């Protein structure tokens, strides 16, 4: 599995949190039930069921439920006042709920053990549970809020402090036989302080050691990167782009432009930028196909040119640079009314659809139904130059159709077998002198009732029909990140039934659909029948729109586009991958030792 896909796959562990009402209601009910159970199993008490429900349930609610709700209400404004990542109330309440479940479980285990022992471990178990949640809250608040470690301690301590305080108050007010003095409270606080200190030192040491490679290599902390990514996922924040801008490096790349003019002026633009629409969601170029298309008033299809994650724009403003290059090129393009019929060449698994527009050539490359993914820019450039040499074309626009997702891997990199299949297929290209006038029809369905979770982005489906000498060819583009193997062939079968002679199904490789999909969300996994119906209807509408057009084609250079670049992209992925690998070994070791030390310290006093 490529390292970049390992890292992107971590996003599948991000959960959609329940609302505040659910968390609060859960804390009320569960704390009450916990109190009833613990009261019923007390070894020295033989109370009635009513007493266990009324007194036990009330005590459970006061000690665990009320304090946890108070902690959730207090933690959120505390964190937000520190000017870190904005924390929502539902996040704060869910953290309190999770912490309450942990401390409640430890408390329950201690009570069960005490029911079979001559010594009561209930309070010690409660203390140990509070120390555990203190450590967990530090990790969560420090790791996700992008605030100073020491500033996170007071917010992390709210819930365990309130729980311990409530226990002291209840025992002081209700105990008849036991007089809790200052020395007893002081001893309890010392026990808590030392155990907490053990875990604080362990957490701080672990994070500092783990973060050091990223700070040394990239100048950014791992926790900062995590918090900014979470801010994007939960709030739609693009603050992560600022970090990428600091890391980015400028590159020069290409964009293929094919434009069609009808009776009313510019009718359609077909683009193939060698700029990768990533890394994820709305960050950088994640939604580039839609953002770029929307910079033009004309119908615009943004397909996927040869590029990998190395060519991810660091920010949305870099996408507008691409748009500026296209707009400047459109001003000087020369139009013709000549085009050849669409034809295909093949070698091995590589299939290339080709169509000449005057002395320019558009190539649609695919391996389908064999799975593949991003084509390296260098590989694409080699194919373009070879096609020029074989055909004498002035411009060659290469599209990597991105329409057969095989799972992890599949990138077309120098030295891969797929490269030689593509080159051999390109060798078979020949200039077509049999050219005719052409017609073009277009249509777009944003597919608003199909969500990004179903693999379709903001641009939905776009269809362009090119009619040359009564041969109708469909250029169909789904705003998606690759396609389930076999779905392309299913769509093409239905399009042939509409009367199309040729067709190719492409995806834009948008990463807008990937924010919570573990790095992969190919179209066709869900709602395949609905999406197929939308594609067919859109194609029908495009066929009804046919009109005589002229066409122009050019490949332009995009200069100084700031991307993650091959150096930093590789370094970022490698560094994170190393951190994850080391953490799998180091984290369990250090935290087992720390929790065991705290356990021995707390329960040693009980023996």
DATAUR-V227475 format. One record per residue. N is the residue number from 1. RES is the residue in three letters. SS is DSSP state (a for helix, b for strand, c for the rest). Layout:
((N	RES	SS) (N	RES	SS))
This chain:
((1	UNK	c) (2	UNK	c) (3	UNK	a) (4	UNK	a) (5	UNK	a) (6	UNK	a) (7	UNK	a) (8	UNK	a) (9	UNK	a) (10	UNK	a) (11	UNK	a) (12	UNK	a) (13	UNK	a) (14	UNK	c) (15	UNK	c) (16	UNK	c) (17	UNK	c) (18	UNK	c) (19	UNK	c) (20	UNK	a) (21	UNK	a) (22	UNK	a) (23	UNK	a) (24	UNK	a) (25	UNK	a) (26	UNK	a) (27	UNK	a) (28	UNK	a) (29	UNK	a) (30	UNK	a) (31	UNK	a) (32	UNK	a) (33	UNK	a) (34	UNK	a) (35	UNK	a) (36	UNK	a) (37	UNK	a) (38	UNK	a) (39	UNK	a) (40	UNK	a) (41	UNK	c) (42	UNK	c) (43	UNK	c) (44	UNK	c) (45	UNK	c) (46	UNK	c) (47	UNK	c) (48	UNK	c) (49	UNK	a) (50	UNK	a) (51	UNK	a) (52	UNK	a) (53	UNK	a) (54	UNK	a) (55	UNK	a) (56	UNK	a) (57	UNK	a) (58	UNK	a) (59	UNK	a) (60	UNK	a) (61	UNK	a) (62	UNK	a) (63	UNK	a) (64	UNK	a) (65	UNK	a) (66	UNK	a) (67	UNK	a) (68	UNK	a) (69	UNK	a) (70	UNK	a) (71	UNK	a) (72	UNK	a) (73	UNK	a) (74	UNK	a) (75	UNK	a) (76	UNK	a) (77	UNK	a) (78	UNK	a) (79	UNK	a) (80	UNK	a) (81	UNK	c) (82	UNK	c) (83	UNK	c) (84	UNK	c) (85	UNK	c) (86	UNK	c) (87	UNK	c) (88	UNK	c) (89	UNK	a) (90	UNK	a) (91	UNK	a) (92	UNK	a) (93	UNK	a) (94	UNK	a) (95	UNK	a) (96	UNK	a) (97	UNK	a) (98	UNK	a) (99	UNK	a) (100	UNK	a) (101	UNK	a) (102	UNK	a) (103	UNK	a) (104	UNK	a) (105	UNK	a) (106	UNK	a) (107	UNK	a) (108	UNK	a) (109	UNK	a) (110	UNK	a) (111	UNK	a) (112	UNK	a) (113	UNK	a) (114	UNK	a) (115	UNK	c) (116	UNK	c) (117	UNK	c) (118	UNK	c) (119	UNK	c) (120	UNK	c) (121	UNK	c) (122	UNK	a) (123	UNK	a) (124	UNK	a) (125	UNK	a) (126	UNK	a) (127	UNK	a) (128	UNK	a) (129	UNK	a) (130	UNK	a) (131	UNK	a) (132	UNK	a) (133	UNK	a) (134	UNK	a) (135	UNK	a) (136	UNK	a) (137	UNK	a) (138	UNK	a) (139	UNK	a) (140	UNK	a) (141	UNK	a) (142	UNK	a) (143	UNK	a) (144	UNK	a) (145	UNK	a) (146	UNK	c) (147	UNK	c) (148	UNK	c) (149	UNK	a) (150	UNK	a) (151	UNK	a) (152	UNK	a) (153	UNK	a) (154	UNK	a) (155	UNK	a) (156	UNK	a) (157	UNK	a) (158	UNK	a) (159	UNK	a) (160	UNK	a) (161	UNK	a) (162	UNK	a) (163	UNK	a) (164	UNK	a) (165	UNK	a) (166	UNK	a) (167	UNK	a) (168	UNK	a) (169	UNK	a) (170	UNK	a) (171	UNK	a) (172	UNK	a) (173	UNK	a) (174	UNK	a) (175	UNK	c) (176	UNK	c) (177	UNK	c) (178	UNK	c) (179	UNK	c) (180	UNK	c) (181	UNK	c) (182	UNK	a) (183	UNK	a) (184	UNK	a) (185	UNK	a) (186	UNK	a) (187	UNK	a) (188	UNK	a) (189	UNK	a) (190	UNK	a) (191	UNK	a) (192	UNK	a) (193	UNK	a) (194	UNK	a) (195	UNK	a) (196	UNK	a) (197	UNK	a) (198	UNK	a) (199	UNK	a) (200	UNK	a) (201	UNK	a) (202	UNK	a) (203	UNK	a) (204	UNK	a) (205	UNK	a) (206	UNK	a) (207	UNK	a) (208	UNK	a) (209	UNK	a) (210	UNK	a) (211	UNK	a) (212	UNK	a) (213	UNK	a) (214	UNK	a) (215	UNK	a) (216	UNK	a) (217	UNK	a) (218	UNK	a) (219	UNK	c) (220	UNK	c) (221	UNK	c) (222	UNK	a) (223	UNK	a) (224	UNK	a) (225	UNK	a) (226	UNK	a) (227	UNK	a) (228	UNK	a) (229	UNK	a) (230	UNK	a) (231	UNK	a) (232	UNK	a) (233	UNK	a) (234	UNK	a) (235	UNK	a) (236	UNK	c) (237	UNK	c) (238	UNK	c) (239	UNK	c) (240	UNK	a) (241	UNK	a) (242	UNK	a) (243	UNK	a) (244	UNK	a) (245	UNK	a) (246	UNK	a) (247	UNK	a) (248	UNK	c) (249	UNK	b) (250	UNK	b) (251	UNK	b) (252	UNK	b) (253	UNK	b) (254	UNK	b) (255	UNK	b) (256	UNK	b) (257	UNK	b) (258	UNK	b) (259	UNK	b) (260	UNK	b) (261	UNK	b) (262	UNK	b) (263	UNK	c) (264	UNK	c) (265	UNK	b) (266	UNK	b) (267	UNK	b) (268	UNK	b) (269	UNK	b) (270	UNK	b) (271	UNK	b) (272	UNK	b) (273	UNK	b) (274	UNK	c) (275	UNK	c) (276	UNK	b) (277	UNK	c) (278	UNK	c) (279	UNK	c) (280	UNK	c) (281	UNK	c) (282	UNK	c) (283	UNK	c) (284	UNK	c) (285	UNK	c) (286	UNK	c) (287	UNK	c) (288	UNK	a) (289	UNK	a) (290	UNK	a) (291	UNK	a) (292	UNK	a) (293	UNK	a) (294	UNK	c) (295	UNK	c) (296	UNK	c) (297	UNK	c) (298	UNK	c) (299	UNK	b) (300	UNK	b) (301	UNK	b) (302	UNK	b) (303	UNK	b) (304	UNK	b) (305	UNK	c) (306	UNK	c) (307	UNK	c) (308	UNK	c) (309	UNK	a) (310	UNK	a) (311	UNK	a) (312	UNK	b) (313	UNK	b) (314	UNK	c) (315	UNK	c) (316	UNK	a) (317	UNK	a) (318	UNK	a) (319	UNK	a) (320	UNK	a) (321	UNK	a) (322	UNK	a) (323	UNK	a) (324	UNK	a) (325	UNK	a) (326	UNK	a) (327	UNK	a) (328	UNK	a) (329	UNK	a) (330	UNK	a) (331	UNK	c) (332	UNK	c) (333	UNK	c) (334	UNK	c) (335	UNK	c) (336	UNK	b) (337	UNK	c) (338	UNK	c) (339	UNK	b) (340	UNK	b) (341	UNK	c) (342	UNK	c) (343	UNK	b) (344	UNK	b) (345	UNK	b) (346	UNK	b) (347	UNK	b) (348	UNK	c) (349	UNK	c) (350	UNK	b) (351	UNK	b) (352	UNK	b) (353	UNK	b) (354	UNK	b) (355	UNK	b) (356	UNK	b) (357	UNK	b) (358	UNK	c) (359	UNK	c) (360	UNK	b) (361	UNK	b) (362	UNK	b) (363	UNK	b) (364	UNK	b) (365	UNK	b) (366	UNK	b) (367	UNK	c) (368	UNK	c) (369	UNK	c) (370	UNK	c) (371	UNK	c) (372	UNK	c) (373	UNK	c) (374	UNK	c) (375	UNK	b) (376	UNK	c) (377	UNK	a) (378	UNK	a) (379	UNK	a) (380	UNK	a) (381	UNK	a) (382	UNK	a) (383	UNK	a) (384	UNK	a) (385	UNK	a) (386	UNK	a) (387	UNK	a) (388	UNK	a) (389	UNK	a) (390	UNK	a) (391	UNK	a) (392	UNK	c) (393	UNK	c) (394	UNK	c) (395	UNK	b) (396	UNK	b) (397	UNK	b) (398	UNK	b) (399	UNK	b) (400	UNK	b) (401	UNK	c) (402	UNK	c) (403	UNK	c) (404	UNK	c) (405	UNK	b) (406	UNK	c) (407	UNK	c) (408	UNK	c) (409	UNK	c) (410	UNK	c) (411	UNK	c) (412	UNK	b) (413	UNK	c) (414	UNK	c) (415	UNK	c) (416	UNK	c) (417	UNK	a) (418	UNK	a) (419	UNK	a) (420	UNK	a) (421	UNK	a) (422	UNK	a) (423	UNK	a) (424	UNK	a) (425	UNK	a) (426	UNK	a) (427	UNK	a) (428	UNK	c) (429	UNK	c) (430	UNK	c) (431	UNK	c) (432	UNK	c) (433	UNK	c) (434	UNK	c) (435	UNK	b) (436	UNK	b) (437	UNK	c) (438	UNK	b) (439	UNK	b) (440	UNK	b) (441	UNK	b) (442	UNK	b) (443	UNK	b) (444	UNK	b) (445	UNK	b) (446	UNK	c) (447	UNK	c) (448	UNK	c) (449	UNK	c) (450	UNK	c) (451	UNK	c) (452	UNK	a) (453	UNK	a) (454	UNK	a) (455	UNK	c) (456	UNK	c) (457	UNK	c) (458	UNK	c) (459	UNK	c) (460	UNK	c) (461	UNK	b) (462	UNK	b) (463	UNK	b) (464	UNK	b) (465	UNK	b) (466	UNK	b) (467	UNK	b) (468	UNK	b) (469	UNK	c) (470	UNK	c) (471	UNK	b) (472	UNK	b) (473	UNK	b) (474	UNK	b) (475	UNK	b) (476	UNK	b) (477	UNK	b) (478	UNK	b) (479	UNK	c) (480	UNK	c) (481	UNK	c) (482	UNK	c) (483	UNK	b) (484	UNK	b) (485	UNK	c) (486	UNK	c) (487	UNK	a) (488	UNK	a) (489	UNK	a) (490	UNK	a) (491	UNK	a) (492	UNK	a) (493	UNK	a) (494	UNK	a) (495	UNK	a) (496	UNK	a) (497	UNK	a) (498	UNK	c) (499	UNK	c) (500	UNK	c) (501	UNK	c) (502	UNK	b) (503	UNK	b) (504	UNK	b) (505	UNK	b) (506	UNK	b) (507	UNK	b) (508	UNK	c) (509	UNK	c) (510	UNK	c) (511	UNK	c) (512	UNK	a) (513	UNK	a) (514	UNK	a) (515	UNK	c) (516	UNK	c) (517	UNK	c) (518	UNK	c) (519	UNK	c) (520	UNK	c) (521	UNK	c) (522	UNK	c) (523	UNK	b) (524	UNK	c) (525	UNK	c) (526	UNK	c) (527	UNK	c) (528	UNK	a) (529	UNK	a) (530	UNK	a) (531	UNK	a) (532	UNK	a) (533	UNK	a) (534	UNK	a) (535	UNK	a) (536	UNK	a) (537	UNK	a) (538	UNK	a) (539	UNK	a) (540	UNK	a) (541	UNK	a) (542	UNK	a) (543	UNK	a) (544	UNK	a) (545	UNK	c) (546	UNK	c) (547	UNK	b) (548	UNK	b) (549	UNK	b) (550	UNK	b) (551	UNK	b) (552	UNK	b) (553	UNK	b) (554	UNK	b) (555	UNK	b) (556	UNK	b) (557	UNK	b) (558	UNK	b) (559	UNK	b) (560	UNK	b) (561	UNK	b) (562	UNK	b) (563	UNK	b) (564	UNK	c) (565	UNK	a) (566	UNK	a) (567	UNK	a) (568	UNK	a) (569	UNK	a) (570	UNK	a) (571	UNK	a) (572	UNK	a) (573	UNK	a) (574	UNK	a) (575	UNK	a) (576	UNK	a) (577	UNK	a) (578	UNK	a) (579	UNK	a) (580	UNK	a) (581	UNK	a) (582	UNK	a) (583	UNK	a) (584	UNK	a) (585	UNK	a) (586	UNK	a) (587	UNK	a) (588	UNK	a) (589	UNK	a) (590	UNK	a) (591	UNK	a) (592	UNK	a) (593	UNK	a) (594	UNK	a) (595	UNK	a) (596	UNK	a) (597	UNK	a) (598	UNK	a) (599	UNK	a) (600	UNK	a) (601	UNK	a) (602	UNK	a) (603	UNK	a) (604	UNK	a) (605	UNK	c) (606	UNK	c) (607	UNK	c))
